[in-house]
Amino acid sequence: MAGSGRYMLRSLASSSGTKMNPSHRMLSSEVQGLSVVHDEKNMEFFIKLGGDKAFLQYDVLDPATGAVDLQHTTVMDHFATKDKHMKLTCWYLQKFYKENPLPEYNGKVID
């Protein structure tokens, strides 16, 4: 089931299959030398951050319609544990931060 649905997600990537469309806010990251990689085998998109990676894992719900289940994303902990500051532009990250006042995020989030 997931194999046939991966074709639908491939349309999100460029013809090379490794970078997302710049209209999806990837342009600023590409300038910094980052690329979004689509790992079809593991059904995830990821960005390498030094020895770590930020990723979005998915599953295909309906290959006929291209519906996907975006199951899990991880990036915030990389920045929280590396003594980096974070500006949360994404509405979901803002919501997550507000609803999860964890000590490792104290003093890390900036406006």
N, C-alpha and C positions, 0 to 999 in steps of 0.2 A: 504494500500500500504506500509506504513512504517513498519508495524509489520512484514511482510514477509521478508523485506530487512534487518532487524536487525540481522538475522542469519549470513549474510555475514560479518557484523562488528564484530560479536562474535569471528570470527576466528582471529582477531587481539589480542584478550585477551588470557590469559592463560586458562588452563582447569578449574581453579576456577572462571573465569569470572571477576576477579577484578584487575589483574595486566597485563600491557602490556608486550610483549615479550622483554626481556633484550637487544636483538639486536637492538631495536629501541631507544637506548640511555636512557632507563629507569634504567639501572643498577646503575648509579651514584646516582640517586634520591632514589632508594631503600636503598642504603647504608645509606642515610641520614634519613631513616624512612618514606619516602613518598611513596604512592601507587597511581597508576592511577586507578580510579574506572569508570566502564562503567555503566551509568544510562540509561538503555534501554527505560524506560518509557518516560523520558524527552529527549531522543536522544542526549546525551552528554557524554563526557569523562571528568572527573575532578580530581583535586588534592586538598586536604584540606590544606590551609595555615593559621593555627591558626583558627580564626573565619571566615576567607574568603575562597574563593575557586577560583582556576584558572580552566577555562573550555574551551572545544571545542565543539560547538554544530553542529549537522549535520542533514541532511535529506536524505532519500534514493531516488535516482532518478530512478533507474532501478533494481528491485530485481533480475531479470534474470541475469544481468551481475555483480551485486554488486556495480554499480556506485553510489557514494554518493556526495552530495553537502556539503562541509565543509563551513558552513555559518558564524560562528562567534567564535572568541576566545578572552578571557580576562585573562590577568595575569599582564601585565605591570603596570597598575594603582595601583595594590596592592603594588608593590615595590616602585613606585614613591611617593606614599603618606605615606609610612612607613619609610622614611628616610633611605632607603637601596640603595646600589650601584648595578648596573646591567651591566653584560658583555653580549653583544648581539652577540651570536654565530650564531643564525639562520639568514639566508640571508633575510628572509622576515621582521624580526624585525629590522634589520639594515636598510632596505629600508624604513620601516614605520617611524623609528626615523629620518632618513635623510629628508623625505618628510613632516614631521610633527614636526617642531621645537617648541614644546610646552614648556612653562616656567617650568612646573612641572618636566620635564626631565633634565633641566639644572643641570650640576654637578653630575648627578646620573649615567650616562653611563661611564663605564671605558673600557680601551683596554685590 
